[in-house]
Amino acid sequence: QVQLVESGGGLVQAGGSLRLSCAASGRTFSDYTMGWFRQAPGKEREFVGVISWERGSTRYADSVKGRFTISRDNAKNTVYLQMNSLKPEDTALYYCAADGSKTFMRVAAWGYDYWGQGTQVTVSS
C-alpha cells in the first residue's frame, strides 16, 4: 500500500502561482511513476502531468504545458506540481496518483494504483 497526501492548494488570482506537494508513505517511493490529475465540478478527471520513476522524465497535458512543472524528491518521498500563470480554468480539485507498473508514463487515470484525497485549487479572475 502507498498512502498519498496532497497539500498546497488554495485561492489565487489569475496569473499567480501555487506549488502543490504530494507526500508518499508505505512503499519505496522511487519505484513509482507519479501522476497529477484534476477534476473540476461537473467534469471528468483529467490528466495534468506525470513524472517517471526511473529517470524523472516528464509529460504534460497540452493545456498546462509551459506553465506547470512536475518534480520529485525521492529522498523526501514527495512529488511537486509547480503551477505558474494560473488561469480560472485551472480551478479544480488536484490529485496525485502512483503507478507501480514501471512501464510507460500513463495519462489515463485507470492505470494508477493509489490516489490521494485531493487538494483544491481556485483561481479567481
C-alpha positions, 0 to 999 in steps of 0.5 A, a space after each residue: 500500500 502507498 498512502 498519498 497526501 496532497 497539500 498546497 492548494 488554495 485561492 489565487 488570482 489569475 496569473 499567480 502561482 501555487 506549488 502543490 506537494 504530494 507526500 508518499 508513505 508505505 512503499 519505496 517511493 522511487 519505484 513509482 511513476 507519479 501522476 497529477 490529475 484534476 477534476 473540476 465540478 461537473 467534469 471528468 478527471 483529467 490528466 495534468 502531468 506525470 513524472 517517471 520513476 526511473 529517470 524523472 522524465 516528464 509529460 504534460 497535458 497540452 493545456 498546462 504545458 509551459 506553465 506547470 512543472 512536475 518534480 520529485 524528491 525521492 529522498 523526501 518521498 514527495 512529488 511537486 506540481 509547480 503551477 505558474 500563470 494560473 488561469 480560472 480554468 485551472 480551478 479544480 480539485 488536484 490529485 496525485 496518483 502512483 503507478 507501480 507498473 514501471 512501464 510507460 508514463 500513463 495519462 489515463 487515470 485507470 492505470 494508477 494504483 493509489 490516489 490521494 484525497 485531493 487538494 483544491 485549487 481556485 483561481 479567481 479572475 
